[in-house]
Amino acid sequence: MQKKFLFVMRSAPRDGARVRESLDMAMTAAAFDQTVRLLMLDDGVFLLKRGQRAEPSGPKPVAPLFEALALYDVEDVWVERESLRGRHLTTDDLVIPVRVVDRTEIAGLTAEHDIVISC
């Protein structure tokens, strides 16, 4: 039976291990023909920021991993408008196409899914 998964990503890029684990879960679910969608909130919008560079002692950038999502048929990535604005970003700053949603839409989006995982 197919389930709808929503991964809500709030962590900043510095939490690279947590983000990688979340993306692994998302891609695994998608590989088993589950519907997988991502919602980027708060500092999670920085995960998609173009041009990230690794610092010698820091985690590797995770933005390239998001580009691989299309290989798993994960095409619905939503970004909260208020999170983008609050961090002075636009969709042009992001590595993949996203759909921008208002904060008021988030409750409805989460209600549409069988499983919601906050990362």
PyMOL commands that set and color helices and strands:
alter all, ss='L'
color gray80, all
select helices_A, chain A and resi 16-31+42-48+63-72+81-86+91-93+103-111
alter helices_A, ss='H'
color red, helices_A
select strands_A, chain A and resi 4-9+35-40+76-80+99-101+115-118
alter strands_A, ss='S'
color yellow, strands_A
deselect
rebuild
show_as cartoon
